[in-house]
Amino acid sequence: MPEQPDRKLWFGFAPGVGVGDVPGILSGVEHADRAGLDFFTVSDHPYYGSRLEAYAALGLLLGRTRDITGLVTVTNLPTRPVPLLARTLTTLSALSGGRVVLGLGAGGYWDDIVRLGIPRLDPAAAVRALDEAIGLVRALAGGGGPVTFEGEFSQVTAVDPAPVPAPLVWTGSVGPKSLAVTGRLADGWIPGNAADWHSARFRESRPLVDEAAASVGRDPATIATVFNLPARITDAPVTNPRDPSGRWTGGSVAQWIEELTSAVLDHGASGFVYFASGDPSGAVGLARWAEEIVPAVREAVAKG
């Protein structure tokens, strides 16, 4: 993919969502905000009692920060009525000054989802629901006249849109049909299973996003690719910074800088999420990420 030097780069932080990890989550997100990171993410698995509910956590964390954007990666769509999800997003946006992105998925843990009393959707229906949800969330934002919508999965009658701009939408699409939805409608894509820029998943999936975007007259380069990185930041260089499958597992600060700069300039990456839960160095790892790696990658990319 050719370099797009004018596109925004996103550098994020995932603090975890364990109920027992609350002090570290709060301090980590506050540190990320002070250090100038672009966003933080929380996962959405409401069927697990040991984890924080995603949107309650998102609201509190946005309230404790000043500049950083928050998103749920990715919102478990089957568990949330779309009109209410739209209201949640516009409310958080209004309260935070627009610091919200909608991360959205079709739902991937159906054996757990149905334990909440939610009817199971087959894969094709789940993708149709994703497509429909993106349009309805956007319709219920930005002001304007009342919205009436008779969809397959959601129906609203004469509902006033919130006078708040619709958020950016990043999907966690995996299959060909959901990747096509991303290409037609979304602003960004987060490859699943922590796939990175050298993975077969990325190489095989991103062209499907691009083809779908082009089919509706969109510039594929405007759709961000944001990679999850559950990897270590080590004290010294490592001999093998990738596992046997080829996935990035981390290394020294210098190795991270070189690798992420190449990911942007040579492979079209638009953003990265550093996972605290994937690095035993904890707060030290976050400091290295936010204060050493990210500024250096930004500088290197600016120089080309």
N, C-alpha and C positions, 0 to 999 in steps of 0.2 A: 504494500500500500504506500503511495507517495506521501511524503511529509506534508503536513498542513500546519505551517508555522504560526498561523493566526488563531488556531483553535485553542480553547481553554483547556488547561491541564488541571486535573482534580487530584488532590492528595488527601486521603482519608485515613481514619482510624476506627477500628472496631474494638470496643472495650470489653465485649462479652455481655451476657444478660443473666448471669446466675444470681438468684436471690441472695446467696451467701457472699457475693462479690460486690455488693453495693458500694462500700467505701472506695474500692479501687476503681469502679466504674465512674463514680462522681469525680474523683480526683483526676482520673485519666482524661475525661472529656474536657474538664476545666483546663488542664495542662495543654491539650490539643488546641483549644480555643486561644489561649494566651500565646502559643507558639506560632499561630497563623496558619494552621491546617485548614483545608477547605471544608471538610465535612466529617461527620462521624456516622456510624451505622449501628443499628441494632437489628437482631433477627426476630422473626415472628413465628413462634411455636406455642400457641395458647393452650395446647393440650398437655403441656408439661408443667406441672406445678412448681418445679424447681427453677423455672425461668420467669423473668419479669415479663409482664404484658407489654408488647412492643410500643403501642401508641401512648400509653400512660408514661412509660419510660422516656419516650421521645419528647413529650410535652415538658416533663420536669427538667430534662437535660437542656432543652432549648431555653427554658427559663433561667437556668444557672449560667448561661453563656451569653456572649455579646455579638460575635461575628460569625461563628462557625455554623454551617448548614447541617441539618439533620435529615436522615432518611431511614426507613425500614427496608432492609434488604433480605428478602423481599416480602412485601405484604402478602399474607396468605389470603388471597382473594376469596376463596369459598367461605371463609369464616366471617366475612365482613359485608354487610349490605352496602352496595355501591353508593346509593345516595347519602348514607351516613358517613361512609368513607370520604366522600367529596366534602361534606361539611367539616369533618375532622381536619382535613388538609387545609381548607381555606381558613378555618379558625386558627390553626397553628401558624399559618402564614401571616395572618393579620397580627397575631400576638408577637411574632418574632421578627417582623419586618421582612418577610419573604424568605426566611431561611429554611425552606422545606423543598425536598425533592420527593416525588412519589416513586418508590421502588415497588414493582408489581410482578407477581408471579401467578401462574394458573393454578398452583397447588400441587405439591409433589409428594405429600405424606398422607395419602388417602386413608390408609388403615387407621391413622391417628385422627384425621379430620372427622371421620364418621363417628368416632367416639364422642364428639361434641353434639351429636344429633343432627349433623348436616348430611343431606343426601349425597351419595357418591355420584360424581360426573364421570362419564367416560372421557378418554383423552381428547376426542374431537370436540365434545361439548365444552370441556374446560378451556380449550383454546378460543372457542366462540365467545365464551364468557369474558375472557381476557380482552378480546377485541372490543366487545360491547362496553366493558367497564372503562376503558381509556376514553372512549368518546363521551360517555355520560359524565365522568369526572370533569372533563374539560367543559362540557355544556353547562355544568352547575357552578362554574366560576366565570369571572370576568364581567359580571353585571349583565344588563340587558333584560329582555322580556322574559316572562314565565316560560318554563320548559315543560313540555309534555312529551313523554317518551314511552312507547310501547315496545319493549324489547323482549327477547326470548327469556332473559334472566332477571331483568329489572323493569319496573314500570313506575313512572311518576306522572302526576297530573298537575299542571299549572304551578310548578315549583319555581320560586324565584332564585336565580343564580346569586351567589355571594358576590359582592362588589370587590373581589380580590382576584388578581390574575391566577390562572391555572398554573400549577407547578410543572416543572420538567418531569418527564416520565422515563424512568430507566426500568427495563425488564430483565428478568432472570430467565429468559427463554432458552429452551434446550432443543426441542424437536423441530423438524422442518416447518410445520405449520405455525408454531408460535414464533419461530425466527422470522417468518414472513410478516407476522403481525408487528414485530419490532421494526422491521424495515419500512412498513407502510405508515406506522403511527408513532413510534417511540422516539425519544430524544437520546437514549443511550441504551447500552446492552452490557450486562454483567455475565460473562461466561460461567456456566455452572461447573461444579466440582473443582473449584479453584484452578480451572484450566488457565494456562498462560500463553504467551505469544509464540512459544515453540510447540505447543500441544497440537495434536491432531484435531481435537475438538474445535479449537480456534480456527485452524486452517480450513476445516471442512464447513464450519458453521458461518463464519463471517461472510463468505460469498453469498450465502442464502439471504442474509440481511441486506446486503448491497443490491442484489438482484431485485428483491421486493421493493426497496426504496426507489430504484431507478424505474420500476414498472409504473409507479404513480407520480413520476416526475420530481422525486426528491433527490438531492445530492447526497449520496451515501456517506461522504466525508463529514457531514453534519451530525451523524449519529455516533456518539461517543462510545468507545469500548473501555470499560473500567474493570480492572482485574483485582480479584481478591487474592491476597498474599499471606496465607498462614505460614510464615517462614521466620527463621531466626536471624537476628543481627548479632554476629559473633565478635569476640574481642580481636581475633586474628583471622587472616584469610584461611579459607577452607579449600581442600584439594578438589572436592566434588560438590559444587554448589547446586547441583541438580540430582534428583533421585534417579533410580534405574529407568523410570518411565520418561525421564526428561523434564519433569516439573521442577521449577525453581523452589529450592528449599532454604536458600539464604546463604549468607557469608558475611564477610567484614563490611564495614561502611564503604570502603573503596569498591568492593565487588558489587554491592548494591547500586552504587552510583553509576558504575559502568553498565551494569545490566539494564537498569531502568532507562538510562539515557538512550541506549540502543533500542529498547522496546518502543520508545516514543518516535525516534528518528527513523528507525529501520522497519518497524512493524505497525506503526500507526496507533499505538496505545494512547489513550486520552486520560487515563487515571489509574490509581492504585489504592488499595485499602490494606493497611498494615494491621494484622490481627494480634492483639496483645495475648490472646489465649493460645496462640501458636508459638510463643516465644517465652522460654523460662526466665529471660532476663527482666521481664516485667517493666517497671517504670524506667529502667535504664534503656531498654529497647525503645520505648516510646520517645525518650529524649533524643536518642541517636536518630530515630526516624524523623522526628519533627524539626530538630535543630541542626542536624548534619546532613542527612541524606536528601531530604526534600529541597532545601535551598540549593544544594550543589547540583541536583538534577535540573532544577529550574534554570540555573545559570548555564549549565552545559547545553541544554536544549535551545536556549536563547542564542547561544553562539553557533549552534548548528553543527 
